[in-house]
Amino acid sequence: MPLRISGNRLLQTPKGDVSRPTLSRVREAVFNIWQMEVEDCRWLDLCAGSGSMGAEALCHGAASVTGIEQTPKAIAVIEQNWTKVGQEHQETRILRGNVITRLPQLAGEQFDLIYFDPPYASNLYTKVLALIVSHQLLANDGEIAVEHGARDKLQLPPGLTLRRCKTYGSTAVSFCYRKTEERP
């Protein structure tokens, strides 16, 4: 099934129920909220699915996009999509595997913007957010957007603070930042 992103660019999605692409209105809302933050940022796309959020970040001028995805069919689609929209000066990489085991391998790196969209019924939220905090993957001025069911309450680990939560029908996106000594 094709999917359209910024500039009317057409992307592919994995066949079957391998992924649940972020709804266009949710994608548009996230990029409206982050419009001044994306250019030249380091973007991390967790549970990347079709790679539409990373592709959108590339279209908005992200310096680099890193994704984690475990499904081989989805990875092939992500690579195709990111190659299609990325520019020579932009870095992209996709790490294959479970997000819980792959995140620690990013220790020592920091990302300005992180988009996390796991299957809503998964038990990944608390574990992944705790790993992001413990490995200091979020830059001091960075932000995480966590997509989840609108009825689900997100449990944040110490070190993350909720900035705002937006609801779009049955989908919610919680925007969180890293709590530091300088930033209450």
Helices and strands as residue ranges (DSSP letters): E 3-5, G 6-8, E 9-11, H 24-33, E 42-46, H 52-59, E 64-69, H 72-85, E 91-96, H 99-102, G 103-106, E 111-116, H 125-134, E 138-149, E 160-168, E 171-178
